[in-house]
């Protein structure tokens, strides 16, 4: 009797293990299925930032970009082989120099675009409606992807480009990496004091420009636990008189074109406490000004400037 009972218990134990193994396998399979990212099905209809519907019959193999942020995103998605044209301002990564330029952001060469026979032209901010109309009148498909001055907008642009290029997995991974970086940085600085900073966009005889409270850069400044002294204005125009009155704790300037040296000697600026005490810091402004895949790194670099002790 004991022998039969022992055999029965062993048999039931084996069946239990098999059942558990089977359930585990099914769960893994379901998880794998849920994690699968679907390929883009063509024809694909995209609603762009003009609320226009653009239908692509198949994956575009000849793409022209009219925005540095779009160019950088296409490279980040590993789809640069499909780029046949870009603007003069598209300078990252270095390989972009091998791609033919179609001119400036607001005044691209229409004849050159036609000559390159693109399947689609992808544009973003600073793209004129006049150029848009000229290209569409020539039956050239144009997709305008505007991130609307927000991180969520940048993510949406990346995801839509992933859809257009049938690079959905790469787009999801890129967004996930950016979100992870931003989360790590914001957690580090969340309890830090908020220094008052001024972000220099332009200065001198042509006027003084910074990032107002309705800009994307203002959002980044606040995310790194800092206060933007120009948050009360809209847009980019500022006055030197107001800046002197605000007397910020630190200035952030572009590392390009000797901007720091110019600021240190500029009329009005050299009277600021931050300038006198050499609290003027350089950053690659393209990391912040371009709403593309490098903005997460830009946020991290700004956080290191504002709160250096946290990142030691």
KOLKOLDREN-559578 format. One line per field, with one value per residue (C-alpha): z, y, x; residue number from 1. Coordinates in steps of 0.1 Angstrom, whole numbers, plus 5000, padded with zeros to 4 digits. Example, Ala and Ser with C-alpha at 12.3 -4.5 7.8 and 13.67 -1.06 7.14 Angstrom:
BEGIN
zz	[5078,5071]
yy	[4955,4989]
xx	[5123,5137]
num	[1,2]
END
This chain:
BEGIN
zz	[5000,5009,4977,4956,4975,4970,4932,4930,4947,4925,4894,4905,4912,4877,4862,4882,4870,4834,4839,4854,4826,4800,4816,4818,4781,4771,4791,4775,4741,4748,4761,4730,4708,4727,4723,4685,4666,4634,4601,4583,4558,4525,4511,4542,4548,4572,4586,4589,4610,4584,4589,4554,4545,4525,4510,4503,4480,4492,4514,4502,4489,4479,4507,4510,4544,4550,4587,4606,4633,4607,4591,4625,4633,4600,4608,4643,4629,4606,4575,4560,4528,4517,4520,4487,4498,4529,4537,4542,4579,4582,4596,4619,4618,4597,4571,4561,4542,4515,4508,4483,4496,4483,4499,4530,4554,4543,4507,4493,4457,4441,4408,4427,4447,4414,4399,4428,4421,4458,4468,4497,4512,4550,4566,4601,4617,4597,4565,4545,4533,4500,4494,4506,4480,4452,4458,4461,4429,4412,4426,4450,4483,4513,4549,4576,4610,4636,4672,4686,4712,4735,4743,4735,4701,4694,4703,4679,4651,4657,4657,4625,4608,4619,4604,4571,4569,4582,4611,4638,4661,4658,4665,4696,4709,4703,4721,4750,4753,4753,4780,4801,4799,4808,4837,4851,4849,4863,4893,4900,4900,4914,4949,4938,4942,4912,4899,4876,4841,4809,4776,4750,4715,4700,4710,4696,4670,4656,4690,4720,4718,4743,4750,4763,4785,4756,4740,4741,4757,4786,4793,4793,4817,4841,4838,4850,4881,4870,4865,4832,4838,4805,4813,4815,4777,4747,4718,4715,4716,4748,4759,4773,4798,4812,4813,4833,4857,4861,4866,4863,4883,4851,4813,4789,4755,4723,4721,4685,4668,4698,4715,4750,4741,4725,4755,4779,4761,4749,4760,4788,4792,4807,4835,4846,4878,4861,4835,4861,4882,4851,4854,4816,4804,4769,4754,4720,4713,4685,4713,4726,4696,4673,4685,4674,4689,4707,4730,4758,4757,4755,4787,4804,4794,4806,4839,4844,4839,4863,4890,4885,4920,4914,4884,4900]
yy	[5000,5024,5016,5024,5056,5066,5058,5079,5109,5107,5105,5135,5155,5148,5158,5190,5199,5192,5214,5242,5240,5240,5271,5289,5281,5294,5325,5332,5326,5350,5376,5372,5377,5408,5422,5417,5449,5449,5458,5488,5478,5496,5515,5537,5569,5594,5625,5651,5683,5702,5677,5666,5629,5616,5581,5562,5532,5515,5521,5552,5545,5581,5605,5642,5659,5696,5697,5687,5670,5648,5639,5630,5608,5589,5582,5572,5547,5532,5543,5567,5547,5560,5596,5613,5650,5672,5709,5729,5729,5691,5685,5655,5629,5635,5610,5634,5654,5627,5634,5661,5694,5710,5744,5761,5753,5780,5784,5750,5746,5734,5724,5704,5686,5677,5665,5641,5624,5618,5594,5617,5650,5651,5685,5699,5734,5765,5749,5775,5770,5785,5758,5731,5743,5744,5709,5694,5712,5693,5661,5656,5640,5661,5650,5677,5664,5692,5681,5711,5721,5691,5658,5639,5657,5645,5609,5611,5623,5594,5569,5584,5583,5547,5539,5556,5538,5505,5508,5505,5484,5508,5537,5521,5512,5548,5564,5539,5548,5585,5581,5561,5587,5615,5596,5589,5625,5640,5617,5628,5665,5666,5677,5702,5740,5759,5783,5811,5807,5826,5806,5827,5822,5854,5888,5919,5944,5923,5919,5897,5863,5836,5808,5821,5802,5787,5771,5736,5747,5763,5728,5713,5740,5732,5695,5699,5717,5752,5785,5802,5839,5845,5822,5851,5860,5842,5834,5843,5881,5896,5929,5936,5959,5932,5908,5932,5936,5899,5893,5855,5831,5816,5819,5790,5797,5778,5763,5772,5804,5817,5827,5826,5850,5874,5874,5881,5914,5923,5956,5950,5913,5921,5939,5908,5891,5857,5871,5889,5857,5835,5815,5814,5778,5763,5736,5721,5740,5716,5691,5714,5734,5705,5685,5651,5620,5638,5659,5634,5638,5675,5675,5654,5678,5708,5690,5684,5721,5732,5706,5693,5679,5654,5639,5635]
xx	[5000,5028,5046,5014,5010,5046,5043,5011,5027,5057,5034,5014,5045,5059,5026,5026,5060,5051,5020,5039,5065,5038,5022,5056,5063,5029,5034,5068,5053,5025,5050,5071,5040,5030,5065,5065,5064,5044,5059,5044,5017,5017,4999,5003,4983,5000,4983,5010,5012,4992,4964,4969,4967,4996,4995,5027,5021,5053,5082,5100,5135,5144,5139,5148,5148,5143,5153,5184,5163,5147,5180,5195,5164,5167,5204,5195,5170,5196,5178,5203,5208,5174,5185,5192,5189,5193,5197,5229,5222,5221,5256,5252,5265,5296,5284,5256,5282,5282,5245,5236,5223,5191,5197,5184,5155,5132,5143,5153,5161,5129,5146,5171,5144,5126,5159,5165,5131,5122,5095,5088,5101,5100,5100,5096,5096,5107,5093,5074,5039,5049,5075,5050,5025,5050,5061,5027,5016,5045,5030,5059,5047,5055,5051,5054,5063,5063,5072,5052,5078,5075,5092,5060,5060,5096,5086,5057,5079,5103,5075,5059,5092,5096,5062,5071,5105,5092,5116,5090,5112,5141,5118,5104,5139,5152,5123,5127,5165,5157,5130,5154,5181,5157,5143,5177,5187,5155,5157,5192,5184,5149,5158,5185,5182,5170,5196,5184,5198,5198,5201,5218,5203,5216,5231,5247,5237,5209,5192,5191,5174,5167,5142,5108,5084,5065,5096,5109,5142,5123,5108,5143,5156,5128,5134,5170,5158,5166,5147,5146,5148,5130,5101,5076,5080,5067,5090,5126,5130,5144,5158,5192,5177,5155,5185,5206,5177,5172,5210,5209,5231,5246,5246,5245,5260,5268,5302,5303,5315,5334,5301,5315,5344,5319,5296,5324,5331,5296,5281,5257,5266,5300,5281,5263,5274,5276,5300,5321,5324,5329,5297,5293,5291,5293,5271,5266,5234,5224,5217,5190,5179,5172,5142,5156,5171,5200,5178,5180,5218,5214,5192,5219,5247,5227,5220,5257,5264,5237,5243,5279,5282,5254,5272,5307]
num	[1,2,3,4,5,6,7,8,9,10,11,12,13,14,15,16,17,18,19,20,21,22,23,24,25,26,27,28,29,30,31,32,33,34,35,36,37,38,39,40,41,42,43,44,45,46,47,48,49,50,51,52,53,54,55,56,57,58,59,60,61,62,63,64,65,66,67,68,69,70,71,72,73,74,75,76,77,78,79,80,81,82,83,84,85,86,87,88,89,90,91,92,93,94,95,96,97,98,99,100,101,102,103,104,105,106,107,108,109,110,111,112,113,114,115,116,117,118,119,120,121,122,123,124,125,126,127,128,129,130,131,132,133,134,135,136,137,138,139,140,141,142,143,144,145,146,147,148,149,150,151,152,153,154,155,156,157,158,159,160,161,162,163,164,165,166,167,168,169,170,171,172,173,174,175,176,177,178,179,180,181,182,183,184,185,186,187,188,189,190,191,192,193,194,195,196,197,198,199,200,201,202,203,204,205,206,207,208,209,210,211,212,213,214,215,216,217,218,219,220,221,222,223,224,225,226,227,228,229,230,231,232,233,234,235,236,237,238,239,240,241,242,243,244,245,246,247,248,249,250,251,252,253,254,255,256,257,258,259,260,261,262,263,264,265,266,267,268,269,270,271,272,273,274,275,276,277,278,279,280,281,282,283,284,285,286,287,288,289,290,291,292,293,294,295,296,297,298,299,300,301,302,303,304,305,306,307,308,309,310,311,312]
END
